[in-house]
Amino acid sequence: MTTFALRFTATPRGARLARRLASQQMDAWGWPYGTPVHDTVELIVAELAANAVTHGRVPGRDAELRLSRRDGDDQVRIEVHDTRGERLPVVREACTDGDPAAEADGGRGLVLVAALAKEWGVAPRPGAPGKGVWAVVAAAAVEGK
């Protein structure tokens, strides 16, 4: 198992850093910039990191990004941990015409994560307060879309 881990400040700047370093790590693992699996992982990391700093922020506490893969496996597991265990993510229903939520600026990120990931979920943070939101991206599934 190969793992990349990064603690980042629970700020928009920290979330951008997490996305950029995840992008570099995917390239280092052999999924070059611009390939479907690379871009999918980068997008999911961006969404989960943004959610962590927006909804899971506790002043003075960092968030954490983990990417992991098994050697020879075509899957990448993404985990973003924050320290707000009582605030669980909620997937909003798809908006339709005439629905006031259709005009909202946010609330669609987890719908996107669910559509792009093979699977995703939420789990308590092991050994620390908070939660981890995780997603699994399978290269074969992404490239076949």
C-alpha positions in Angstrom: 0.0 0.0 0.0 1.3 3.4 -1.0 0.0 6.4 0.9 0.4 10.2 0.5 -0.7 12.2 3.6 -0.8 15.9 4.1 -2.1 18.1 7.0 -3.4 21.4 5.8 -4.8 24.5 7.4 -8.5 24.6 7.5 -8.6 27.6 5.2 -9.4 28.1 1.5 -5.6 28.5 0.9 -5.1 25.1 2.6 -7.8 23.5 0.5 -6.1 24.8 -2.7 -2.8 23.4 -1.5 -4.4 20.0 -0.9 -5.8 19.9 -4.4 -2.5 20.9 -6.0 -0.4 18.4 -4.1 -3.0 15.7 -4.8 -2.6 16.6 -8.5 1.2 16.3 -8.3 0.9 13.0 -6.4 -1.3 11.5 -9.1 1.2 12.5 -11.7 4.0 10.9 -9.7 1.9 7.7 -9.4 1.7 7.5 -13.2 -1.6 9.2 -13.9 -0.5 12.3 -15.8 -2.1 15.7 -15.8 -5.1 15.9 -18.0 -6.0 12.2 -17.9 -9.5 11.3 -16.8 -8.5 9.6 -13.6 -6.1 12.4 -12.6 -8.7 15.1 -13.2 -11.4 13.1 -11.4 -9.3 12.6 -8.3 -8.3 16.3 -8.4 -11.9 17.4 -8.6 -13.0 15.1 -5.7 -10.1 16.3 -3.6 -11.0 19.9 -4.3 -14.7 19.3 -3.3 -13.9 17.4 -0.1 -11.2 19.8 1.0 -13.5 22.8 0.3 -16.2 21.1 2.4 -13.8 20.4 5.2 -12.7 24.0 5.5 -16.2 25.4 5.0 -18.3 23.0 7.1 -15.7 21.1 9.2 -13.5 23.9 10.4 -12.5 24.4 14.0 -10.3 27.4 14.6 -6.7 26.3 15.3 -7.2 22.7 14.0 -5.9 21.4 10.7 -7.6 19.1 8.2 -5.9 16.1 6.6 -5.8 14.7 3.1 -4.8 11.0 2.5 -4.5 9.4 -0.9 -3.7 5.7 -1.0 -3.4 2.9 -3.5 -2.3 -0.7 -3.5 0.6 -1.5 -5.8 -0.7 -2.9 -9.1 -4.3 -1.7 -8.3 -6.1 0.8 -10.5 -8.0 2.4 -7.6 -7.2 5.5 -5.6 -8.8 6.1 -2.2 -9.2 9.7 -1.2 -9.8 10.7 2.4 -10.3 14.2 3.8 -10.5 14.4 7.6 -11.8 17.4 9.7 -12.4 17.9 13.4 -16.2 18.5 13.3 -17.7 15.1 13.8 -21.1 16.4 14.6 -21.5 18.0 11.2 -22.0 15.2 8.8 -22.2 15.8 5.0 -25.7 15.9 3.4 -26.3 15.2 -0.2 -29.0 17.5 -1.5 -31.5 16.3 -4.0 -31.1 17.2 -7.6 -32.7 20.6 -8.3 -35.5 21.1 -10.8 -36.9 24.1 -12.6 -39.0 26.2 -10.3 -37.2 24.9 -7.2 -35.7 27.8 -5.2 -32.7 25.6 -4.4 -31.9 25.5 -8.1 -30.7 29.1 -7.8 -28.4 28.3 -4.8 -24.7 28.9 -5.2 -23.7 25.7 -3.4 -25.0 22.3 -2.3 -24.2 20.2 -5.3 -20.6 19.1 -4.6 -21.5 15.8 -3.0 -23.8 15.0 -5.9 -20.8 15.4 -8.1 -18.6 13.2 -5.8 -21.2 10.5 -5.8 -21.4 10.6 -9.6 -17.7 10.4 -10.1 -16.6 8.0 -7.4 -17.0 4.2 -7.5 -18.2 4.6 -3.9 -17.9 7.2 -1.1 -18.9 7.6 2.6 -18.3 9.1 5.9 -16.6 7.5 8.9 -15.5 8.7 12.4 -11.9 9.9 12.5 -9.8 7.2 14.0 -8.0 8.2 17.2 -9.1 11.9 17.0 -12.2 14.0 17.1 -14.0 14.5 13.8 -14.8 12.6 10.7 -13.3 11.5 7.5 -15.1 11.7 4.1 -13.7 9.2 1.7 -14.2 8.3 -2.0 -12.7 5.6 -4.2 -11.9 6.3 -7.8 -11.3 3.3 -10.2 -9.2 4.3 -13.2 -10.9 1.8 -15.5 -14.4 3.1 -14.6 -13.4 6.7 -15.1 -11.6 6.1 -18.4 -14.5 4.1 -19.7 -17.0 7.0 -19.2 
